[in-house]
Amino acid sequence: MRCFLLLIVFLLFAALVNGQSLEELRKKKQKTNDEIKYTTKLLQEAKTNQTKTLNKFKILNKQIELRTNLITGINSEVGVLADFIDQNAWLVASLNADLEGLKKEYAQMIVFAQKNQTNYSKLLFVLSSNSFNQAYKRLMYLRQYTEYRKRQAELIQWIRDLVQVKVSRLQLQRAEKETLLQTKKREADQLNKEKKQQGQVLTTLQKKQKEFEKKLKEQQKIEAQLSNEIEKIIEEEVRKARERAKEKEKQTGVKQSTTTKYEMTPEEKLASGQFEQNKRRLPWPVERGIITDRFGVHEHPVLKNIQVKNNGVDISTAQGVKARAVFAGEVSRVFMVTGGNRAVIIRHGKYLTVYSNLVDVQVKSGDKVAIKQTIGTIGTDVDDEKTVLKFQIWKENEKLDPEGWIAK
């Protein structure tokens, strides 16, 4: 019995661990569902114009990626539930077997008790002892035997109740598994439709090769302009640091080291440390959006054998959405970029965050900004039906992948 109870404890612990895993899977599924709803909303907003654009294609690709992740998550959830069902089915069978054993043992005890149930028999059993010590032991035995019977009855009831709970839970888990499998089938059907649509859009877009090549060159100019502006900021700040060093040398007569790097003030060092501590926890630079172009070098979504380079990420969102600072800092520069819209660079110690494709910018150079403070409205390209914020993070002149810094 002791081994069996230990086994129950082990299974209950395993169920707790699996329960935590199931809860995490459900949270991820809910988050993915929310993102799918948002991409669906963006695609529906673009349906007013039947023109197939590259941004529509990117959003559709994101939709397919999310739905694939959703199906993978459902498979994992089904797997965890299957483990639950197996464990509970085995536990119910084991509990029933043990319950039968306990009932049989208890019945034998009742029969024995009925044969020896009179107070006279119990008294005679005690008085027939050879010594006082033996009489005491027999008396204690009778008390323990009575208590044991009581515990056996309680244990039988406890196991009977536990079986009922487990059977009910088993039925719920089987029903939930069946529901998940039906959901998986619906999602798989929808995924096939979206992949078919993806193929149709891709065929149409591949006929616009010259147009995409032109836009790719324009994008490369924007990336180069942003990089040049950041290099100018760093060079200017290094120059100021050298001038401060020369001025201090004149005043003190002590030769100062000539720096080639941007020297932070104590306040900026603190800001830099706080920025680093919030890696993977920074808020998104928009209240709601999806990443439709990732960091680094990768294949062009339409043009064959053409690679594109992104120094940050492209975040697609709805028209009229505001861009916001991901952390407290100071605006280093606001400037026009190729294409007519503006970019804002904010310094956070040795880190820089860059927000481009903005209109109605609400900050200027030298302004102190707070976390999540609005810095401007994201521009909308009416022809391409896209509202995209280009967002970058730099550590001085080193480009960083923003997806490694913003919250998941």
C-alpha positions, -999 to +999 in steps of 0.1 A: +000+000+000+028+024+009+045+018-026+011+024-042+006+057-024+041+068-033+033+060-069+001+082-067+022+110-054+047+106-082+019+106-108+002+137-092+036+155-094+040+144-131+005+157-137+014+191-121+045+194-144+025+185-174-002+209-163+023+237-163+035+227-197-001+226-210-008+261-196+023+274-214+012+259-246-023+274-242-008+308-236+013+306-267-017+294-287-037+323-275-009+347-285-006+332-319-043+333-324-043+370-315-015+376-341-034+357-368-065+379-361-043+410-365-027+398-398-062+389-410-073+424-402-044+439-421-052+417-451-089+426-450-080+463-449-060+459-481-088+440-499-104+473-510-077+474-537-074+442-556-038+450-567-014+424-555+015+442-537+047+430-521+035+441-486+003+420-490+025+391-499+047+396-469+017+398-446+003+366-462+037+349-456+035+360-419+000+346-417+011+313-431+041+312-406+018+320-377-008+294-387+020+268-391+032+276-356-004+273-344-008+238-358+026+228-343+014+241-309-019+222-312+001+190-320+021+196-288-010+203-268-026+171-282+006+152-272+005+165-236-032+156-233-026+121-247+001+117-219-025+129-194-051+105-207-027+075-206-016+084-171-051+089-158-064+057-175-036+037-159-042+053-126-079+047-127-073+010-135-047+007-107-070+025-082-099+002-091-076-029-087-064-016-053-099-008-043-111-043-050-082-056-029-091-033+000-127-043-002-118-080+000-095-074+029-121-053+047-148-079+041-125-105+058-121-082+087-158-077+090-164-115+090-137-119+117-152-091+137-187-106+135-174-139+149-158-121+178-181-091+182-194-096+217-179-077+246-178-110+265-154-125+238-132-094+239-131-094+277-124-131+278-096-125+253-080-100+276-086-118+309-072-151+296-038-135+294-009-152+312+003-119+326-006-082+331+019-073+304+002-097+279-033-084+289-021-049+282-008-058+248-040-076+239-060-046+250-038-023+228-042-048+199-080-046+201-079-008+201-054-008+172-075-033+153-106-012+157-087+019+146-072+000+116-107-010+105-118+026+106-088+037+086-094+010+060-130+022+056-118+058+052-091+047+027-117+028+006-139+059+005-110+081-004-099+059-032-135+056-044-138+094-045-104+097-062-115+072-089-146+093-096-125+125-099-101+108-122-128+093-144-145+127-148-112+143-156-104+116-181-137+122-199-130+159-201-095+154-214-107+130-241-134+155-251-108+183-252-084+162-273-112+156-298-120+193-300-083+201-305-081+176-334-111+192-350-095+227-346-063+213-361-082+201-392-098+235-396-065+253-393-049+229-418-076+235-443-072+272-439-034+269-442-039+250-475-061+278-488-036+305-478-007+286-494-028+284-526-034+321-524+003+327-517+012+309-549-012+329-570+001+362-556+037+351-561+030+343-598+016+378-603+044+396-584+072+378-603+060+396-634+070+429-618+107+422-616+119+456-629+096+474-604+110+454-575+146+460-586+140+497-586+124+497-552+152+475-539+178+501-550+157+529-533+157+508-501+194+503-502+198+541-505+177+545-474+197+520-454+230+537-465+216+571-455+206+559-421+240+543-416+257+575-426+237+596-402+245+572-373+282+574-382+280+612-383+264+612-348+292+590-335+320+611-352+305+643-339+303+630-303+339+617-305+350+651-318+332+668-289+349+644-265+383+654-280+376+691-276+366+686-240+399+667-234+419+695-250+401+721-229+408+702-197+445+699-207+447+736-211+431+742-177+450+716-157+483+713-177+479+675-175+480+657-208+448+640-216+444+608-236+431+613-271+399+592-274+386+576-305+354+565-290+323+582-276+328+588-239+296+586-219+287+608-189+278+590-157+241+595-165+245+579-199+264+550-184+235+544-161+210+546-190+232+522-210+232+496-182+195+499-178+189+494-215+210+463-214+192+449-184+159+451-204+171+430-233+142+408-245+118+430-225+118+462-244+083+473-255+075+472-292+080+506-310+043+503-320+013+494-299+003+466-324+021+453-354+038+423-371+074+418-383+072+414-421+110+417-428+136+404-405+172+415-396+202+406-417+208+392-451+181+369-466+165+360-499+142+385-516+106+372-511+099+375-549+130+380-569+150+348-575+187+346-566+186+382-551+195+388-515+184+418-494+200+432-464+180+448-435+199+466-407+168+463-385+132+449-389+102+461-408+070+462-387+037+463-406+008+480-389-025+497-395-028+532-411-025+561-386-006+541-360+020+560-339+056+551-333+069+552-298+102+552-280+112+517-267+132+532-238+139+565-221+167+585-238+177+617-257+168+625-293+201+627-312+188+636-346+157+641-367+162+641-405+146+635-439+154+602-456+150+592-492+113+589-501+103+621-483+096+608-448+116+613-416+137+593-393+144+598-355+175+585-337+174+583-299+204+577-277+203+554-246+238+556-233+260+537-258+229+523-276+209+540-304+174+532-315+163+543-350+127+549-362+122+557-399+093+563-423+077+588-400+054+617-406+042+644-381+072+639-360+066+652-324+102+654-311+133+673-320+171+670-314+180+673-277+145+663-264+144+639-235+119+612-242+102+587-219+096+550-225+066+545-248+064+582-256+050+590-290+076+603-314+056+604-347+031+588-370+041+560-393+038+569-430+015+550-453+024+542-489-009+544-507+003+528-539+018+498-521-009+498-494+016+495-466+022+512-433+056+501-422+079+513-395+116+505-401+131+500-367+168+495-358+190+491-327+227+500-328+254+496-301+276+525-313+284+515-349+274+478-344+240+467-358+219+445-335+189+423-343+159+441-327+140+408-323+166+398-297+157+429-276+119+435-279+095+415-258+081+383-274 
